[in-house]
């Protein structure tokens, strides 16, 4: 169905290069008219039928007032949490080389929406795309559980107010329960423009 998988085998890929791949996926997402329609349906008025890829949704809009970035941000969080299942990356498998490795999968936001599941980077690409399509500045926050460990987690941050952000609100849709605006404990973090 016009789908393509691209393999980039590099266990030593720097975090900046990985983030660059995610930034490119957000850029492609904001150019996708189905994602634009979904973004506006989530924050808008009434109920609309929206199709993303082969998946159809009946989206009940949050009826956010114009320019109400907090309402839009929370409605994007809630929609993603309700419609995109959190799942881990591909489990370790035997590679053609004979090595056994896990696969860190990155996919376009419309594929994540269409397939209905992804890990933290997929959730982040979806939320930051939807934020951007509603005019809300977005960034990625990458965290690590300890000062000496590798980067282990990523989630989106929304800049509010929209025109000149004074605060950044966390959208970690992979945490259990309603954790809108809250972050899991971490020892260090880095932020990147989405």
PyMOL commands that set and color helices and strands:
alter all, ss='L'
color gray80, all
select helices_A, chain A and resi 15-30+33-43+69-83+109-115+120-133
alter helices_A, ss='H'
color red, helices_A
select strands_A, chain A and resi 47-52+55-60+85-86+90-94+100-103+117-118+138-144+153-160+167-171+188-193
alter strands_A, ss='S'
color yellow, strands_A
deselect
rebuild
show_as cartoon
